[in-house]
Amino acid sequence: MENLKQHPIIQQYMVWNRFGDLLGMDFDVASKGHVIYHMTVSENHLATPFAAHGGSVAALIDAALGVACLSQVCEEMKVVSTVNLTISYLHPAHKNDTLTADARVVKSGKRILFAETKVSNQKGDLIATASATMNAYPVSKISERVF
């Protein structure tokens, strides 16, 4: 499939992912296994009067890594779940920063995928780096009626 964002599994993810909507996240599938995720830091993301809560940045990271892996396996009618997530916070994200997570699958096996991402703001400041291990499994395990 040329535009993986249009794949039925990714389209269904977009319907189910209410948390991403709550945080104001959006993404583009650059290619199989490569996703660009965006989030603008609002007052709802703040832990201090000026800096984003690490959990909101972690949510962006987990989403980006997850959808990168999902785009890698969706044509096999698989979905993914996070097994391990490791984050290094390098710079604070401030209110009104537009964060971009550039996530890529580094290694893909039958069931286990490894992905990495870097999160930057609109000025090019490196906010965080992260890696994740994801488990891929048949979509029928979560929803036989949808697909």
C-alpha positions in Angstrom: 0.0 0.0 0.0 1.4 3.4 -1.0 -0.1 5.5 1.7 0.1 3.4 4.9 -1.9 6.1 6.9 -4.9 4.9 4.8 -4.4 1.2 5.8 -7.6 0.0 7.6 -5.6 -0.9 10.8 -4.0 2.5 11.0 -7.3 4.2 10.3 -8.9 2.1 13.1 -6.1 3.1 15.5 -6.9 6.7 14.7 -10.6 6.1 15.7 -9.7 4.2 18.9 -6.8 6.5 20.1 -8.8 9.0 22.1 -5.8 9.7 24.3 -3.9 11.1 21.3 -6.8 13.4 20.6 -6.9 14.5 24.2 -3.2 15.5 24.0 -3.6 17.1 20.5 -1.2 14.7 18.7 -1.2 14.0 15.0 1.1 12.0 12.7 2.1 11.3 9.2 3.5 7.9 7.9 6.6 8.9 6.0 7.2 5.3 4.9 6.9 1.8 6.2 8.4 1.8 9.7 8.9 5.6 9.7 6.5 8.0 11.4 6.6 11.7 12.1 4.4 12.7 15.1 3.5 16.2 16.3 2.2 17.8 19.4 2.0 21.5 20.4 2.6 22.0 24.2 -0.5 23.7 25.7 -1.4 24.6 29.3 -2.9 21.1 29.6 0.6 19.6 29.1 2.4 21.7 31.8 4.0 20.5 35.0 5.3 23.9 35.9 4.1 27.4 34.7 6.4 27.0 31.7 7.6 23.4 31.2 5.7 20.3 29.9 5.2 17.4 32.1 7.5 14.5 31.2 4.5 12.2 30.9 3.1 14.3 28.1 6.4 14.0 26.2 6.5 10.3 27.0 3.0 9.9 25.6 4.1 11.5 22.3 7.2 9.2 22.3 5.2 6.1 22.9 2.7 7.0 20.2 5.3 7.8 17.7 7.3 4.6 18.3 4.1 2.5 18.4 2.7 3.8 15.1 6.2 3.5 13.5 6.0 -0.2 14.4 2.3 -0.5 13.5 3.2 0.9 10.0 5.8 -1.9 9.8 3.4 -4.7 10.5 -0.1 -3.5 9.5 0.1 -5.1 6.1 0.5 -8.5 7.9 -2.7 -7.7 9.7 -0.9 -7.2 13.0 -1.0 -4.6 15.7 1.6 -3.8 18.4 1.9 -3.1 22.1 4.8 -1.6 24.1 7.0 -4.1 25.9 9.7 -1.6 27.0 10.2 2.1 26.7 13.4 4.0 27.6 13.5 7.8 27.5 16.3 10.3 28.0 15.0 13.8 28.6 17.6 16.3 27.4 15.9 19.7 27.3 12.6 21.1 28.7 9.6 21.5 26.3 8.0 24.8 26.9 4.4 26.1 26.5 3.6 26.7 22.8 6.6 24.5 21.6 5.7 22.4 18.6 7.3 19.0 19.3 8.2 16.6 16.5 9.0 13.0 17.1 10.8 11.3 14.2 10.4 7.6 14.9 11.9 4.7 12.9 11.9 0.9 13.2 15.5 -0.3 13.6 14.8 -4.0 13.7 11.7 -6.0 12.9 11.3 -9.7 13.6 8.3 -12.0 13.5 7.0 -10.7 16.9 9.5 -8.3 18.3 10.3 -4.9 16.9 12.9 -2.3 18.1 12.4 1.4 17.3 14.0 4.7 18.1 13.0 8.3 18.1 14.3 11.8 18.6 12.0 14.6 19.8 12.8 18.2 18.8 11.0 21.5 19.1 10.5 24.0 16.3 13.9 25.7 17.1 15.7 22.4 16.6 16.4 21.8 20.3 16.7 18.1 21.1 14.1 17.5 23.8 14.4 13.8 24.2 15.6 10.5 22.7 14.0 7.2 23.2 13.9 3.6 22.2 11.2 0.9 22.6 10.7 -2.8 22.2 7.3 -3.6 20.7 5.3 -6.9 20.5 3.5 -7.6 17.2 0.5 -9.9 17.3 -2.6 -10.6 15.0 -5.2 -7.9 15.0 -7.8 -10.7 15.5 -6.7 -10.9 19.2 -8.2 -7.5 19.8 -11.0 -7.3 17.4 -12.4 -10.0 15.1 -15.4 -7.8 14.1 -13.5 -4.8 12.7 -11.2 -6.5 10.3 
